[in-house]
Amino acid sequence: MKVLVIGASGRVGSDLAKQLLAANHQVIGTTRQEEKLFDADNYSQLDLDITAGKDTIQSQLDQDIDTVYFVAGSGGKDVLEVDLHGAVKTMQAAQDKGIKRYIMLSAVFSLDTSKWDNPGIADLKEYYICKHYADQWLVNNSTLDYTIVQAGALKERSGTGKIAVNDGDSGENSIEDVATTLAAVLNANNTIRKVFSMHNGETAIDDAIASV
């Protein structure tokens, strides 16, 4: 497939792009960095500013993109411009361009405000508000074939290849396992128009995704 990875230079985005390239997909990675992220024949790079206007974003998207991944993040800076408004503009641009598939990396409990007093979430309230309304827009205002993957805390450690989904726990995730889960969702039609949470667990990733 021809896949656009918005945020390919990030912790999850770079690992996701590597896995998609290894699976022989044609990957377009977006980054504000000038240096090319990957030296591969099936990789190209796009300097996409998601704080620009929607029409500007849309004009940079190829017509024949099969899937858009949104794995960009502000890192706590400019959450309104990036995590909310930037994300929504990429959804609008993809939809208007005729691209159907859109896979969003989100945060555990982003749509369940009753859990926002939990330790670890209360300190990220502005970020959660932005993710909440971006996810709401994707679900309720778009016609995209979306999948929203709500990951718990991201940790710099080796992947296990095993996760748990939708068990009501926030949990932790190795970055590699989040990337592997996102890559696996690409061919999992059962996840279309679904939202699921994930953290490291005891079920092989493909089997866990099949259960969504």
C-alpha positions in Angstrom: 0.0 0.0 0.0 0.9 3.7 -0.3 1.0 4.9 3.3 1.4 8.4 4.7 2.9 8.5 8.2 2.3 11.9 9.8 5.0 12.2 12.5 7.5 9.7 11.1 10.4 11.2 13.1 8.7 10.6 16.5 9.3 7.7 18.8 6.4 5.6 17.6 6.4 7.1 14.1 10.0 6.1 13.3 9.4 2.5 14.5 6.2 2.3 12.6 7.8 3.5 9.4 10.6 1.0 9.7 8.0 -1.8 10.1 5.9 -0.6 7.1 9.0 -0.3 4.9 10.2 -3.8 5.9 6.7 -5.1 4.8 7.4 -3.5 1.4 4.7 -0.7 1.7 5.5 2.6 0.0 5.9 5.0 2.9 5.8 8.7 2.8 7.0 10.1 6.1 6.3 13.6 7.3 8.9 15.5 9.4 10.1 19.0 9.8 13.7 17.7 9.7 15.8 18.3 6.6 17.7 15.0 6.8 16.1 12.0 5.2 15.0 9.6 7.9 15.3 6.3 6.0 17.5 5.2 3.2 15.1 2.9 1.3 13.8 2.8 -2.2 10.2 2.6 -1.0 10.5 5.7 1.3 10.0 9.3 0.5 9.7 12.3 2.7 7.4 15.3 3.0 7.9 18.5 4.9 4.2 18.8 6.1 3.3 21.6 8.4 0.1 20.6 10.1 -0.3 24.0 11.7 -0.8 25.4 8.1 -4.3 25.8 6.6 -6.3 22.7 5.6 -6.1 23.6 1.9 -2.3 23.8 2.1 -2.1 20.5 3.8 -4.4 18.9 1.3 -2.5 20.2 -1.7 0.6 18.3 -0.5 -1.2 14.9 -0.3 -0.9 12.5 -3.2 -4.3 11.4 -4.6 -3.4 7.7 -4.5 -2.5 7.4 -0.8 -4.3 4.3 0.6 -3.9 5.0 4.3 -3.0 7.9 6.6 -1.4 7.3 10.0 -1.5 10.2 12.5 1.3 9.5 15.1 2.4 13.1 15.5 2.5 14.8 18.8 3.4 18.2 20.3 5.2 16.8 23.3 3.1 19.1 25.4 3.9 22.2 23.3 1.2 23.7 21.1 -1.3 21.0 22.0 -4.2 23.0 20.5 -2.3 23.6 17.2 -0.9 20.1 16.8 -2.8 17.5 18.8 -6.3 19.0 18.2 -6.5 21.4 15.3 -3.6 19.9 13.3 -5.0 16.4 13.6 -8.5 17.5 12.6 -7.1 19.4 9.5 -5.3 16.2 8.4 -8.6 14.3 8.7 -10.5 16.9 6.7 -7.7 17.0 4.1 -7.7 13.2 3.7 -11.4 13.1 3.4 -11.6 15.8 0.8 -8.8 14.1 -1.1 -10.8 10.9 -1.3 -8.5 9.0 1.0 -10.7 6.6 3.1 -8.4 4.9 5.7 -7.2 6.9 8.7 -5.4 5.3 11.7 -5.0 7.5 14.8 -2.6 6.9 17.7 -4.4 8.3 20.7 -4.3 8.0 24.5 -5.9 5.5 26.8 -9.3 6.8 28.1 -9.2 9.8 25.7 -13.0 9.4 25.2 -13.8 8.4 28.8 -13.6 11.7 30.8 -14.7 9.8 34.0 -11.2 8.3 34.1 -9.3 11.7 33.9 -8.8 12.0 37.6 -6.6 8.9 37.5 -2.9 9.4 38.5 -0.9 10.1 35.4 -3.8 11.6 33.4 -4.7 14.6 35.7 -1.2 16.1 35.0 -1.9 15.8 31.2 -5.3 17.4 31.2 -4.8 19.9 28.4 -3.3 17.1 26.2 -6.3 14.8 27.0 -8.8 17.5 26.2 -7.2 17.9 22.8 -7.1 14.2 22.1 -10.7 13.8 23.3 -12.1 16.3 20.8 -9.8 15.2 17.9 -11.0 11.7 18.4 -14.6 12.8 18.7 -14.3 14.7 15.4 -12.9 11.6 13.7 -15.6 9.4 15.0 -18.6 11.7 14.7 -17.8 14.2 12.0 -15.8 12.3 9.4 -16.7 9.7 6.9 -13.2 8.1 7.1 -12.6 4.4 7.8 -10.9 5.2 11.0 -9.2 3.1 13.7 -8.3 4.8 17.0 -5.6 3.0 19.0 -5.6 4.3 22.6 -2.2 3.4 24.1 -1.2 3.6 27.7 2.1 5.1 28.9 4.9 4.7 26.3 8.1 3.2 27.6 11.6 2.9 26.1 12.0 -0.8 26.4 12.1 -3.9 24.2 8.9 -5.1 22.7 7.2 -8.3 23.9 5.0 -8.9 20.9 2.1 -9.3 23.4 -0.7 -6.9 24.4 -4.0 -6.7 26.1 -6.9 -4.8 24.6 -10.0 -3.2 26.0 -9.5 -4.5 29.5 -10.3 -1.2 31.4 -6.7 -0.8 32.6 -4.4 2.0 31.5 -1.2 0.0 31.6 2.2 0.6 30.0 3.4 -0.1 26.5 6.8 -0.6 24.9 7.1 1.8 21.9 7.9 -1.1 19.7 4.7 -2.9 20.6 2.6 0.1 19.9 4.2 0.5 16.5 3.7 -3.2 15.8 0.1 -2.9 16.7 -0.4 0.1 14.5 1.2 -1.7 11.6 -0.9 -4.8 12.1 -4.1 -2.7 12.1 -3.4 -1.7 8.5 -4.7 -5.1 7.2 -7.2 -5.8 10.0 -10.6 -4.8 8.5 -12.3 -5.8 11.7 -10.8 -2.7 13.3 -12.4 -0.2 10.8 -14.6 2.3 12.7 -13.4 0.9 16.0 -11.7 2.4 19.0 -9.6 0.2 21.3 -7.2 0.6 24.1 -4.0 -1.4 24.5 -1.1 -2.1 26.9 1.4 -4.8 27.2 -0.2 -8.1 28.1 -0.2 -11.8 27.4 -1.9 -12.1 24.0 0.0 -12.1 20.7 -0.6 -8.8 18.9 -2.3 -10.3 15.8 -4.6 -12.4 18.0 -5.4 -9.4 20.2 -6.3 -7.3 17.2 -8.4 -10.1 15.8 -10.5 -9.9 18.9 -11.4 -6.2 18.5 
